[in-house]
Amino acid sequence: MIFRHEIEALSGQNTNLCFQCSKCSAGCPLADKMDLKPAQMMHSIRLGRKEAVLNSTAIWLCVGCETCSARCPQGVEPAAAIIAARLMAMKGGVPPKVKEVDIYYRGFVDNMRLNGKIHDASVAGITQLLTGQMIENLPLAWKLFVRGRVKPPPLPLGGGEFRKIYRKALELESSGYT
């Protein structure tokens, strides 16, 4: 299957509707950090530049805020296409180009398996610790904790139901079900 068609099937977007006005890139809050801006990403997808797209930092930096999608005069959703590219990269074994994102994702899933819900401070703390940024952010974390803005983590008692769902999803994925 052609790369563009794979992205379109996953995202539900017709990338040919994009006429490169770049309103999406102008509105993206993280465009200055990306190697491929949203408009460039859409163009690369249309051109079939699979390696460039799947190996870009942009697919890992996109937070899915959908500002790009809201600004598109054609009703195309670049965020959906970018997330589809991220899924393809993950399924294809392409390692994330931004190590903090990889650590954050693993921390997120581990937190869900442990608690059955997300405790934001735990996920952020693990990410900070494993990326070596914990010490520089410790004073801020302490201030937030003292002021009651950060709650202590819950006891790991509620993850049983999520673990069942997660195991089932892994079984389905390993059996080739998509």
C-alpha positions as CSV (number, residue, x, y, z in Angstrom):
1,M,0.0,0.0,0.0
2,I,1.2,3.5,-0.8
3,F,2.4,5.5,2.3
4,R,-0.1,8.3,1.7
5,H,-3.0,5.8,1.5
6,E,-1.8,4.1,4.7
7,I,-1.9,7.5,6.5
8,E,-5.2,8.4,5.0
9,A,-6.7,5.0,6.1
10,L,-5.5,5.4,9.7
11,S,-6.3,9.1,10.0
12,G,-9.5,9.4,7.9
13,Q,-8.0,12.4,6.2
14,N,-7.7,13.2,2.5
15,T,-4.2,14.7,2.3
16,N,-4.8,15.9,-1.3
17,L,-7.2,18.5,0.0
18,C,-4.2,20.4,1.6
19,F,-3.2,23.3,-0.7
20,Q,-0.2,24.3,1.5
21,C,-1.5,27.6,2.8
22,S,0.6,26.9,6.0
23,K,-2.1,28.3,8.4
24,C,-1.6,25.0,10.3
25,S,2.1,25.7,10.8
26,A,1.5,29.3,11.7
27,G,-0.8,28.2,14.5
28,C,1.1,25.3,15.9
29,P,2.5,26.0,19.3
30,L,5.4,23.6,18.8
31,A,6.3,24.3,15.2
32,D,9.5,26.1,16.2
33,K,10.7,22.8,17.8
34,M,9.7,20.5,14.9
35,D,11.9,19.5,12.0
36,L,8.8,19.2,9.8
37,K,6.1,21.8,10.4
38,P,2.5,20.5,10.0
39,A,2.2,21.9,6.4
40,Q,5.6,20.3,5.5
41,M,4.4,17.0,7.1
42,M,1.2,17.0,5.0
43,H,3.3,17.7,1.9
44,S,5.8,15.0,2.7
45,I,2.9,12.5,3.3
46,R,1.5,13.4,-0.2
47,L,4.9,12.9,-1.8
48,G,5.3,9.5,-0.1
49,R,8.4,10.5,1.9
50,K,7.8,7.7,4.4
51,E,11.3,7.7,5.9
52,A,11.4,11.4,6.4
53,V,8.0,11.4,8.1
54,L,8.5,8.4,10.3
55,N,12.0,9.5,11.4
56,S,11.0,13.1,12.1
57,T,10.8,14.7,15.6
58,A,7.5,16.3,14.6
59,I,5.5,13.1,15.0
60,W,6.7,12.8,18.6
61,L,6.4,16.4,19.5
62,C,2.8,16.9,18.3
63,V,0.6,17.1,21.4
64,G,-2.6,16.7,19.4
65,C,-4.0,20.1,20.5
66,E,-5.6,20.3,17.0
67,T,-4.9,24.0,16.5
68,C,-3.6,23.1,13.1
69,S,-6.9,21.3,12.3
70,A,-9.0,24.2,13.5
71,R,-7.1,26.7,11.3
72,C,-7.3,24.6,8.1
73,P,-9.6,26.3,5.5
74,Q,-10.0,22.9,3.7
75,G,-11.2,21.1,6.9
76,V,-8.1,18.8,6.8
77,E,-6.9,17.6,10.2
78,P,-3.0,17.6,10.1
79,A,-3.0,16.5,13.8
80,A,-4.8,13.2,12.8
81,A,-2.3,12.6,10.0
82,I,0.6,13.2,12.4
83,I,-0.8,10.9,15.0
84,A,-1.4,8.2,12.3
85,A,2.3,8.6,11.3
86,R,3.3,8.2,15.0
87,L,1.3,5.0,15.2
88,M,2.9,3.7,12.0
89,A,6.3,4.5,13.4
90,M,5.6,2.7,16.7
91,K,4.2,-0.4,14.9
92,G,7.2,-0.3,12.6
93,G,9.6,-0.3,15.5
94,V,10.9,3.2,14.7
95,P,12.3,4.5,18.0
96,P,11.1,7.9,19.1
97,K,13.4,10.7,18.1
98,V,12.7,12.6,21.3
99,K,13.8,10.4,24.3
100,E,11.6,12.3,26.8
101,V,8.5,11.3,24.8
102,D,9.5,7.6,24.9
103,I,10.1,7.7,28.6
104,Y,6.8,9.7,29.1
105,Y,4.8,7.1,27.1
106,R,6.3,4.2,29.1
107,G,5.6,6.0,32.4
108,F,2.1,6.7,31.3
109,V,1.3,3.1,30.5
110,D,3.1,1.8,33.6
111,N,1.1,4.3,35.8
112,M,-2.2,3.0,34.2
113,R,-1.2,-0.6,34.8
114,L,-0.4,0.1,38.4
115,N,-3.2,2.4,39.4
116,G,-5.9,2.0,36.8
117,K,-5.9,5.8,36.2
118,I,-3.3,8.5,35.6
119,H,-1.6,10.3,38.4
120,D,0.0,13.3,36.5
121,A,2.6,14.1,39.1
122,S,3.9,10.5,39.1
123,V,4.2,10.4,35.3
124,A,5.9,13.8,35.2
125,G,8.2,12.8,38.1
126,I,9.3,9.5,36.5
127,T,9.9,11.4,33.2
128,Q,12.0,14.0,35.0
129,L,13.9,11.4,37.0
130,L,14.7,9.2,34.0
131,T,15.7,12.1,31.8
132,G,18.0,13.6,34.4
133,Q,16.0,16.8,35.0
134,M,14.7,16.0,38.4
135,I,17.2,18.0,40.5
136,E,16.7,21.2,38.5
137,N,12.9,21.0,38.9
138,L,12.8,19.8,42.5
139,P,12.3,23.3,44.0
140,L,9.3,23.9,41.8
141,A,7.8,20.4,42.6
142,W,8.3,21.1,46.3
143,K,6.5,24.4,46.1
144,L,3.6,22.9,44.2
145,F,3.3,20.0,46.8
146,V,3.4,22.4,49.8
147,R,0.7,24.5,48.3
148,G,-1.5,21.5,47.6
149,R,-1.3,21.8,43.9
150,V,0.2,18.3,43.6
151,K,-1.4,15.4,45.4
152,P,0.6,12.4,46.7
153,P,0.3,9.3,44.4
154,P,-2.6,6.9,45.1
155,L,-2.1,3.5,46.5
156,P,-1.7,1.0,43.7
157,L,-5.0,-0.8,44.2
158,G,-7.2,0.1,41.2
159,G,-5.3,-1.2,38.2
160,G,-6.8,-4.7,38.0
161,E,-9.5,-3.9,35.4
162,F,-7.2,-1.9,33.3
163,R,-4.6,-4.7,33.4
164,K,-7.1,-7.1,32.0
165,I,-8.0,-4.7,29.1
166,Y,-4.3,-4.1,28.5
167,R,-3.4,-7.8,28.4
168,K,-6.3,-8.4,26.0
169,A,-5.2,-5.6,23.7
170,L,-1.6,-7.0,23.7
171,E,-3.0,-10.5,22.8
172,L,-5.1,-9.1,20.0
173,E,-2.2,-7.1,18.7
174,S,0.2,-10.0,18.7
175,S,-2.3,-12.2,16.9
176,G,-2.3,-9.6,14.0
177,Y,-5.7,-8.1,14.8
178,T,-5.9,-4.4,13.9
